[in-house]
Amino acid sequence: MSDATDTQRARDLLAGYRASIDNIDAALIHMLAERFRCTQAVGKLKAEHGLPPADPAREKTQIERLRRLADDANLDPDFAEKFLNFIVREVIRHHEAIASEKHENA
């Protein structure tokens, strides 16, 4: 087998992997969008009932759950925790903004 044939096979494999990665990235974006639609509804509900934007007990439970899921999936649990913490910080920021809007319009 020639080097050119090996190189072309490698390029074909690379293209296939990249297509899969692109599909996964698209799915992740759609899933994150749906997650944020749900958390926006939670933020509105919390604001309407005077509940705090953050729920440290739930966050702790979710981090523990996500770490277990990551471990089961052979994904670094520290990475999974960092990822969830990033999302939670953004959700709390949204909830604080919703609560602030609710307070300003009251």
C-alpha positions as CSV (number, residue, x, y, z in Angstrom):
1,M,0.0,0.0,0.0
2,S,1.4,3.4,-0.9
3,D,1.9,6.4,1.3
4,A,-0.6,8.3,-0.8
5,T,-3.3,5.6,-0.2
6,D,-2.6,5.6,3.6
7,T,-2.8,9.4,3.7
8,Q,-6.1,9.4,1.8
9,R,-7.6,6.8,4.1
10,A,-6.4,8.9,7.1
11,R,-8.0,12.0,5.6
12,D,-11.3,10.1,4.9
13,L,-11.3,8.8,8.5
14,L,-10.6,12.3,9.8
15,A,-13.5,13.7,7.7
16,G,-15.8,11.1,9.2
17,Y,-14.7,11.9,12.7
18,R,-15.1,15.6,12.1
19,A,-18.6,15.1,10.7
20,S,-19.5,13.2,13.9
21,I,-18.0,15.9,16.0
22,D,-20.0,18.5,14.1
23,N,-23.2,16.6,14.7
24,I,-22.5,16.2,18.4
25,D,-21.7,19.9,18.7
26,A,-25.0,20.8,17.1
27,A,-26.8,18.4,19.4
28,L,-25.1,19.9,22.4
29,I,-26.1,23.4,21.4
30,H,-29.7,22.4,20.9
31,M,-29.7,20.6,24.3
32,L,-28.2,23.6,26.0
33,A,-30.8,25.8,24.4
34,E,-33.5,23.6,25.7
35,R,-31.9,23.5,29.2
36,F,-31.8,27.3,29.3
37,R,-35.4,27.5,28.2
38,C,-36.3,25.4,31.2
39,T,-34.1,27.3,33.6
40,Q,-35.6,30.6,32.4
41,A,-39.0,29.2,33.4
42,V,-37.6,28.2,36.8
43,G,-36.1,31.7,37.2
44,K,-39.5,33.3,36.5
45,L,-41.2,30.9,38.9
46,K,-38.7,31.7,41.6
47,A,-39.0,35.4,41.1
48,E,-42.8,35.3,41.2
49,H,-42.7,33.5,44.6
50,G,-39.7,35.4,46.1
51,L,-37.4,32.3,46.1
52,P,-33.7,32.9,45.9
53,P,-31.9,32.6,42.5
54,A,-29.4,30.0,43.8
55,D,-30.2,26.7,45.5
56,P,-26.8,25.5,47.0
57,A,-28.3,22.2,48.2
58,R,-29.6,21.3,44.8
59,E,-26.4,22.4,43.2
60,K,-24.4,20.1,45.5
61,T,-26.7,17.2,44.7
62,Q,-26.5,17.8,41.0
63,I,-22.7,18.0,41.1
64,E,-22.5,14.7,42.9
65,R,-24.9,13.2,40.4
66,L,-23.1,14.5,37.4
67,R,-19.7,13.3,38.8
68,R,-21.2,9.8,39.1
69,L,-22.6,9.9,35.6
70,A,-19.3,11.2,34.2
71,D,-17.4,8.4,36.0
72,D,-19.8,5.8,34.6
73,A,-19.3,7.3,31.1
74,N,-15.5,7.3,31.5
75,L,-15.4,11.1,31.4
76,D,-13.2,13.0,33.8
77,P,-15.6,13.9,36.8
78,D,-13.5,17.0,37.4
79,F,-14.2,18.2,33.9
80,A,-17.9,17.4,34.2
81,E,-18.1,19.4,37.5
82,K,-16.3,22.4,35.9
83,F,-18.8,22.2,33.0
84,L,-21.8,22.1,35.3
85,N,-20.4,24.9,37.5
86,F,-20.1,27.1,34.5
87,I,-23.7,26.4,33.4
88,V,-25.0,26.9,37.0
89,R,-23.2,30.2,37.3
90,E,-24.9,31.3,34.0
91,V,-28.3,30.1,35.2
92,I,-28.0,32.0,38.5
93,R,-27.0,35.1,36.6
94,H,-30.2,34.7,34.5
95,H,-32.2,34.1,37.6
96,E,-30.8,37.2,39.3
97,A,-31.7,39.3,36.3
98,I,-35.2,37.9,36.2
99,A,-35.6,38.6,39.9
100,S,-34.3,42.1,39.4
101,E,-36.7,42.8,36.5
102,K,-39.6,41.5,38.6
103,H,-38.6,43.7,41.5
104,E,-38.2,46.8,39.2
105,N,-41.6,46.2,37.7
106,A,-43.4,45.7,41.0
